[in-house]
Amino acid sequence: MVEGKAKATIGGRTIAETDNYELVEGNVYFPPSSVNTSFLSKTDHSTHCPWKGDASYYTINVEKTEFKNAAWYYPTPKEKAANIKDHVAFCEEIFSRMLQK
């Protein structure tokens, strides 16, 4: 667990904010309790990582704009990635991230 402030915003809206997060392969994984799920809707999209497992995706809906499959999480990660179970990461292309230590 990394300590420091992390915040994900889209169009000035805060989607997630936390003082403790996981940093994996350059991606910030927000704890589930720090994510405003009212902006998220589950999709059928999935991807596979050899060491993390199968990722499930969310579409982010902000002010009538959809960002399809722009957030992901690992509902049943492999053992080496157990620390990110259900944590949510966001595509950097569509959100601004503020990290402070």
C-alpha positions as CSV (number, residue, x, y, z in Angstrom):
1,M,0.0,0.0,0.0
2,V,1.4,3.4,-1.0
3,E,0.6,6.3,1.2
4,G,0.0,9.7,-0.3
5,K,-2.9,11.5,-2.0
6,A,-4.3,10.1,-5.3
7,K,-7.2,11.6,-7.1
8,A,-8.9,10.7,-10.4
9,T,-11.0,13.3,-12.1
10,I,-12.8,13.7,-15.4
11,G,-14.2,17.0,-16.5
12,G,-13.7,18.4,-13.0
13,R,-15.7,15.6,-11.4
14,T,-13.9,13.5,-8.8
15,I,-14.3,9.8,-9.6
16,A,-11.9,8.5,-6.9
17,E,-9.8,9.9,-4.1
18,T,-7.7,8.3,-1.4
19,D,-4.7,8.6,0.9
20,N,-3.8,4.9,0.4
21,Y,-3.6,3.1,-2.9
22,E,-1.7,0.4,-4.7
23,L,0.7,1.2,-7.5
24,V,1.2,-1.6,-10.1
25,E,2.9,-1.2,-13.4
26,G,2.5,2.5,-13.3
27,N,-1.2,2.4,-12.6
28,V,-2.9,3.7,-9.5
29,Y,-5.4,1.1,-8.1
30,F,-7.9,2.9,-5.8
31,P,-9.5,0.9,-3.0
32,P,-13.2,0.2,-3.7
33,S,-14.4,2.4,-0.8
34,S,-12.6,5.4,-2.4
35,V,-14.4,5.2,-5.8
36,N,-17.7,7.0,-6.5
37,T,-19.5,4.2,-8.2
38,S,-22.4,6.4,-9.3
39,F,-20.2,7.3,-12.3
40,L,-19.5,3.7,-13.2
41,S,-21.4,0.9,-15.1
42,K,-20.0,-2.6,-15.6
43,T,-19.3,-3.8,-19.1
44,D,-18.9,-7.2,-20.7
45,H,-15.3,-6.4,-21.7
46,S,-12.5,-8.3,-20.1
47,T,-8.7,-8.8,-20.6
48,H,-6.2,-11.3,-19.2
49,C,-2.9,-10.6,-17.6
50,P,-0.6,-13.6,-17.1
51,W,0.3,-12.7,-13.5
52,K,-2.7,-10.6,-12.3
53,G,-5.5,-12.6,-13.9
54,D,-8.7,-11.5,-15.6
55,A,-9.7,-7.9,-15.5
56,S,-13.3,-6.7,-15.6
57,Y,-14.2,-3.2,-16.9
58,Y,-16.4,-0.2,-16.2
59,T,-17.7,2.5,-18.5
60,I,-17.5,5.9,-16.9
61,N,-20.5,8.2,-17.4
62,V,-19.9,11.9,-16.8
63,E,-22.2,14.7,-17.9
64,K,-23.8,12.6,-20.7
65,T,-20.4,11.5,-22.0
66,E,-19.4,7.9,-21.9
67,F,-15.8,6.7,-21.6
68,K,-16.1,3.0,-22.6
69,N,-14.0,0.5,-20.7
70,A,-12.0,3.3,-19.2
71,A,-11.7,1.7,-15.7
72,W,-10.8,-1.8,-14.7
73,Y,-10.5,-4.1,-11.7
74,Y,-9.6,-7.6,-10.8
75,P,-12.5,-9.4,-9.0
76,T,-10.5,-12.6,-8.6
77,P,-6.8,-11.8,-9.1
78,K,-4.1,-14.4,-9.0
79,E,-2.2,-14.8,-5.7
80,K,0.7,-12.4,-6.7
81,A,-1.9,-9.6,-7.3
82,A,-4.2,-10.3,-4.3
83,N,-3.4,-6.8,-3.0
84,I,-5.4,-5.2,-5.8
85,K,-8.6,-7.3,-5.5
86,D,-11.5,-5.1,-6.5
87,H,-9.3,-2.0,-6.6
88,V,-10.1,0.2,-9.5
89,A,-7.6,1.7,-12.0
90,F,-8.4,4.3,-14.7
91,C,-7.1,4.9,-18.2
92,E,-4.7,7.8,-18.1
93,E,-5.8,9.2,-21.4
94,I,-9.2,10.3,-20.0
95,F,-8.5,11.4,-16.4
96,S,-6.2,13.7,-14.6
97,R,-4.3,12.1,-11.7
98,M,-2.9,14.0,-8.8
99,L,-0.4,12.2,-6.7
100,Q,1.0,13.8,-3.5
101,K,3.3,12.3,-0.9
